[in-house]
Amino acid sequence: MNRTSALKKMLKRIRKYYALVALSLLMAIGTVVLNLYLPILTGEAVDGILAKGMVNFTGLFRILKTMITVIVATAVFQWLMSIINNHITYHVVQDIRREAFEKLEKLPLKYVDKRSYGDIVSRMIADVDQFAEGLLMGFTQLFTGLLTIVGTLFFMFDIHAKIALVVVLLTPLSLFVASFIAKRTYNMFQKQSEARGEQTSLIEEMIGDLKVVQAFGHERENQGNFDEINGRLQKYSLNAMFFSSLVNPSTRFINSMIYAGVGITGAVFALNGGISVGQLTCFLSYANQYTKPFNEISGVITELQHALVCAARVFELIEEEAE
């Protein structure tokens, strides 16, 4: 089963909780809107400091009160979104485990005979757990990240279109790096899940048939098999973690380049009177908010690669032909 099929089957099961998904999206929109409003208030506060001894304290106190209200409201929205996403994730996991267990009771004996018991157990427990972690992370960050990118672009073009173009022109670099690494992590995580299933199978059979193993003096052969599987699992895990760990520093490096480009370009325009200091402060804040979701989304993509591999293994079990 490929990623697209696994993703479609996952979304089909999430659709059952569409009301909660809609509520979560509303909380996400509220969080993003309030986060994007804060730089505007900061810019106004900076412009309220005209010169030495010329500070609009009345305006600053008003802005400070508004900022506190916005920060508290943002925290409440994020808390509610987290609760809703947890509810969706673990209900979907509960449904999938129930489906898998019910299918297992209806499968013909040839299915069980052809596969190791440990691999079947691994699909229903370890793979579903990994799937839940990826799904939870994806729900929490993916939508808010995309909204933040769109919102910050809108406000940046509204403040100064030429500086915003610097951000837009450098953005594809970050997307290319994240996409390049994500393609390689999927295969690594797939091999890791398969090796973990083999290891679980061997350990379970070893414990269940320990007397038989000892009676036939098979300890050394079993140890050799375990070491071979354990070695492969180590290799695949290290490769998967190596590629996935490249995502964050790579995108951070590119995002720092974007921030530096915005700062230099904005400073030139500010010196020539094309933009106020408060607007430049606001713009730099938006540039930082714009690049931050790329780090989060790249992390989410890595987690989703792993989650989709695990989901595919579970759905393969669920869709086996019943007797």
Disulfide bonds with the S-S distance in Angstrom:
none
